[in-house]
Amino acid sequence: MSITQQYLLDTYRARQLGEPAPPAPGAHDWQVAREWRDHRQFRAVVAGHPAHGRIRLALSRRLHLRPRSAD
């Protein structure tokens, strides 16, 4: 059963029982993504790492630590 079919079945059951309809699939995806990002940043701060720009900082460290060839 697909997500859409399950949603339609749940909506039908809710209507038959006089209950509010469930939220549509994907209605809260952005909110979940935002909360996940906030939680990741919180864990980084608690661990003593910078909350923003961690990937860029790691890449810049990688690039600057390369041994330079003697010219």
Secondary structure, 3 states (H helix, E strand, C coil): CCHHHHHHHHHHHHHHHCCCCCCCCCCCHHHHHHHHHHHHHHHHHHCCCCCCCHHHHHHHHHHHCCCCCCC
